[in-house]
């Protein structure tokens, strides 16, 4: 078994806070051996509950790696949690601004250092009443194409049954099962030589999220909606606000 990746004080603090939260549910890990024991990787995940960062962090940590989250900047301002997020290597995303590009650069640097980056391309928890995927931002595609690292889809299901952020229902009992299902790395070699136009980024984003959706459908034992998730329109070349629009698309 590989040695545990060292995380330092803030990762230890996160473990003290997050591990007890996961005890509210029973963990079911499927395909976890696909997470590399060493070296960089980009984990692409769905988002259904405010509990997700905690259980996802523990999931990766139990596989002896330290996750670096791309998370909306407002989370860094939450007392205690914000300090832990930043101290453990979290990457704040200023969604809808030109600074979203800075977040991608920080994530690129993190991958270059051989770390694992975890991203929720939907940006926030889905508002779909049945928990299926919502529109995803294309920053995940830009990050995946700029870094020749394993890009691994992961579906997680069950946290929304414990804490539903939109209905404000918190139901820790009886204990629910929280499933993490890890897919095979997605082959993006056909896209790496292409110019990263808005259309290409959208296509890659939809490809990655289709893999997450397939895993989620398998975990749930249900067929997803026949209509694909709504997608954001790509920025039109020549628009005066193209840079701002692309920043919105890139937001994680």
C-alpha positions as CSV (number, residue, x, y, z in Angstrom):
1,X,0.0,0.0,0.0
2,X,1.3,3.5,-0.9
3,X,2.3,5.8,1.9
4,X,-0.3,8.5,2.7
5,X,0.3,11.8,1.0
6,X,1.3,14.4,3.6
7,X,-1.0,17.3,4.0
8,X,0.1,19.3,7.0
9,X,-1.8,21.1,9.8
10,X,-4.8,22.3,7.8
11,X,-5.4,18.9,6.2
12,X,-5.3,17.4,9.7
13,X,-7.8,20.0,10.9
14,X,-10.1,19.2,7.9
15,X,-9.9,15.5,8.9
16,X,-10.9,16.3,12.5
17,X,-13.9,18.3,11.2
18,X,-15.0,16.2,8.2
19,X,-14.6,12.6,9.3
20,X,-17.3,12.8,12.0
21,X,-19.7,14.3,9.4
22,X,-19.3,11.2,7.3
23,X,-20.4,8.9,10.2
24,X,-23.9,10.1,9.6
25,X,-24.0,7.8,6.5
26,X,-22.7,4.4,5.5
27,X,-19.9,4.7,2.9
28,X,-19.9,2.6,-0.2
29,X,-16.8,3.1,-2.4
30,X,-16.8,1.6,-5.9
31,X,-13.8,1.6,-8.2
32,X,-11.7,3.6,-5.7
33,X,-8.6,1.8,-6.9
34,X,-8.8,4.0,-10.1
35,X,-7.6,7.0,-8.1
36,X,-3.9,7.2,-8.7
37,X,-1.8,6.3,-5.6
38,X,0.7,9.0,-6.7
39,X,0.9,11.8,-9.2
40,X,-1.7,14.3,-10.5
41,X,-5.3,13.7,-11.4
42,X,-8.4,15.7,-12.0
43,X,-11.6,14.3,-10.4
44,X,-14.8,15.5,-12.0
45,X,-17.9,15.1,-9.8
46,X,-21.6,15.9,-9.6
47,X,-22.9,18.1,-6.7
48,X,-26.2,17.3,-4.9
49,X,-25.7,18.5,-1.3
50,X,-23.8,20.9,0.9
51,X,-22.3,17.9,2.6
52,X,-20.5,16.9,-0.6
53,X,-17.2,18.6,0.0
54,X,-16.8,16.9,3.4
55,X,-17.7,13.4,2.3
56,X,-15.7,13.8,-0.9
57,X,-12.6,15.0,1.0
58,X,-12.8,12.0,3.3
59,X,-13.3,9.7,0.3
60,X,-10.1,10.9,-1.3
61,X,-8.2,11.0,2.0
62,X,-9.2,7.4,2.8
63,X,-7.5,6.6,-0.5
64,X,-4.3,8.1,1.0
65,X,-4.4,11.3,-1.2
66,X,-5.1,14.9,-0.3
67,X,-7.8,16.6,-2.4
68,X,-7.5,20.2,-3.5
69,X,-11.0,21.6,-4.1
70,X,-12.0,24.2,-6.7
71,X,-14.7,26.0,-4.8
72,X,-16.7,29.3,-5.1
73,X,-14.9,32.1,-3.4
74,X,-17.8,32.8,-0.9
75,X,-16.9,29.5,0.9
76,X,-13.6,30.9,1.9
77,X,-15.3,33.6,3.9
78,X,-17.1,31.1,6.2
79,X,-15.5,31.1,9.7
80,X,-13.3,28.1,10.4
81,X,-14.3,26.3,7.2
82,X,-12.8,29.0,5.0
83,X,-9.5,28.9,6.7
84,X,-9.4,25.1,6.5
85,X,-10.3,25.3,2.8
86,X,-7.6,27.7,1.9
87,X,-5.0,26.3,4.3
88,X,-5.4,22.8,2.9
89,X,-4.8,24.0,-0.7
90,X,-8.3,24.9,-1.8
91,X,-8.6,27.0,-4.9
92,X,-11.2,29.8,-4.7
93,X,-13.2,30.5,-7.9
94,X,-14.4,34.1,-8.6
95,X,-17.3,32.9,-10.7
96,X,-18.5,35.3,-13.5
97,X,-15.4,37.5,-13.5
98,X,-12.2,37.6,-15.4
99,X,-10.5,36.3,-12.2
100,X,-11.9,32.9,-13.0
101,X,-8.9,32.5,-15.3
102,X,-6.6,33.0,-12.2
103,X,-8.4,30.1,-10.5
104,X,-7.7,27.8,-13.5
105,X,-4.0,28.8,-13.4
106,X,-3.9,28.0,-9.7
107,X,-5.5,24.6,-10.5
108,X,-3.0,24.1,-13.3
109,X,-0.1,24.8,-10.9
110,X,-1.5,22.4,-8.4
111,X,-1.7,19.6,-11.0
112,X,1.8,20.4,-12.1
113,X,2.9,19.8,-8.5
114,X,1.5,16.3,-8.7
115,X,-1.6,16.9,-6.6
116,X,-5.2,15.8,-7.0
117,X,-7.7,18.6,-7.9
118,X,-11.4,18.0,-7.4
119,X,-13.9,20.0,-9.4
120,X,-17.7,20.4,-9.4
121,X,-18.4,21.6,-13.0
122,X,-22.0,22.4,-12.1
123,X,-20.7,25.1,-9.9
124,X,-23.3,24.6,-7.1
125,X,-25.7,21.9,-6.0
126,X,-28.2,20.9,-8.7
127,X,-31.7,22.3,-8.5
128,X,-33.1,19.4,-10.4
129,X,-35.8,18.0,-8.2
130,X,-34.7,14.5,-8.9
131,X,-31.0,15.2,-8.4
132,X,-29.9,14.8,-12.0
133,X,-27.1,17.1,-13.4
134,X,-27.6,20.7,-14.1
135,X,-25.8,23.0,-16.6
136,X,-22.0,22.7,-16.2
137,X,-19.4,25.3,-16.8
138,X,-16.6,24.7,-19.3
139,X,-13.7,25.6,-17.0
140,X,-13.4,21.8,-16.4
141,X,-12.7,21.3,-20.1
142,X,-10.1,24.0,-20.3
143,X,-8.3,22.6,-17.2
144,X,-8.5,19.0,-18.6
145,X,-7.1,19.9,-22.0
146,X,-4.3,22.1,-20.6
147,X,-3.0,19.3,-18.4
148,X,-2.1,15.9,-19.6
149,X,-3.2,14.1,-16.4
150,X,-5.8,11.4,-15.7
151,X,-9.3,13.0,-15.9
152,X,-11.5,10.8,-13.8
153,X,-15.3,11.0,-13.5
154,X,-16.8,10.3,-10.1
155,X,-20.5,10.1,-9.2
156,X,-21.6,10.5,-5.6
157,X,-25.2,9.8,-4.4
158,X,-26.9,9.8,-1.0
159,X,-25.7,13.0,0.7
160,X,-28.9,14.8,-0.4
161,X,-30.9,12.3,1.6
162,X,-29.1,13.5,4.7
163,X,-28.9,17.2,4.0
164,X,-31.0,18.8,1.3
165,X,-29.8,22.4,0.9
166,X,-32.8,23.6,-1.1
167,X,-35.6,22.0,1.0
168,X,-33.6,22.7,4.2
169,X,-34.3,19.2,5.4
170,X,-31.6,17.5,7.6
171,X,-32.3,13.8,8.2
172,X,-29.3,12.0,9.6
173,X,-31.5,9.1,10.9
174,X,-32.0,6.4,9.9
175,X,-28.5,6.3,8.5
176,X,-28.3,6.5,4.7
177,X,-25.8,5.0,2.3
178,X,-23.5,7.4,0.5
179,X,-22.1,5.9,-2.7
180,X,-18.9,7.1,-4.5
181,X,-18.5,5.4,-7.9
182,X,-15.2,6.1,-9.8
183,X,-15.0,5.6,-13.5
184,X,-12.2,5.0,-15.9
185,X,-10.0,8.0,-16.9
186,X,-11.6,9.7,-19.9
187,X,-9.4,9.6,-23.1
188,X,-9.2,13.2,-24.4
189,X,-6.3,12.7,-26.8
190,X,-8.5,13.5,-29.8
191,X,-9.2,17.0,-28.4
192,X,-5.7,18.0,-27.2
193,X,-4.5,19.0,-30.6
194,X,-7.6,21.1,-31.3
195,X,-7.8,24.8,-30.7
196,X,-9.8,25.3,-27.5
197,X,-12.7,27.2,-29.0
198,X,-15.9,27.7,-27.1
199,X,-17.5,24.9,-29.1
200,X,-14.7,22.4,-28.3
201,X,-14.7,23.3,-24.6
202,X,-18.5,22.8,-24.5
203,X,-18.1,19.4,-26.3
204,X,-15.5,18.2,-23.9
205,X,-17.4,19.4,-20.9
206,X,-20.5,17.6,-22.1
207,X,-18.4,14.5,-22.7
208,X,-17.0,14.5,-19.2
209,X,-20.4,15.1,-17.6
210,X,-21.9,12.4,-19.7
211,X,-19.5,10.0,-18.0
212,X,-20.5,11.3,-14.6
213,X,-24.1,10.9,-15.5
214,X,-23.7,7.3,-16.6
215,X,-22.0,6.5,-13.3
216,X,-24.8,8.2,-11.4
217,X,-27.5,6.4,-13.4
218,X,-25.8,3.1,-12.6
219,X,-25.6,3.9,-8.9
220,X,-29.2,4.9,-8.8
221,X,-30.4,2.0,-11.0
222,X,-32.5,4.6,-12.9
223,X,-32.5,6.0,-16.4
224,X,-31.6,9.7,-16.5
225,X,-33.8,12.2,-18.3
226,X,-33.8,11.8,-22.1
227,X,-33.2,15.5,-22.5
228,X,-29.6,16.4,-21.8
229,X,-28.7,19.0,-19.1
230,X,-29.1,22.6,-20.3
231,X,-25.8,24.1,-21.6
232,X,-24.6,27.6,-21.5
233,X,-24.2,29.2,-25.0
234,X,-20.6,29.7,-26.1
235,X,-19.3,33.2,-26.4
236,X,-19.5,34.5,-30.0
237,X,-16.1,35.4,-31.5
238,X,-15.9,39.2,-31.9
239,X,-18.2,40.1,-29.1
240,X,-17.0,43.0,-27.1
241,X,-17.8,41.1,-23.9
242,X,-16.3,37.8,-25.2
243,X,-13.6,37.7,-22.4
244,X,-16.2,38.3,-19.7
245,X,-18.5,35.7,-21.2
246,X,-15.7,33.2,-21.4
247,X,-14.8,33.9,-17.8
248,X,-18.4,33.0,-16.9
249,X,-18.2,29.8,-18.9
250,X,-14.9,28.9,-17.1
251,X,-16.3,29.4,-13.7
252,X,-16.1,26.2,-11.6
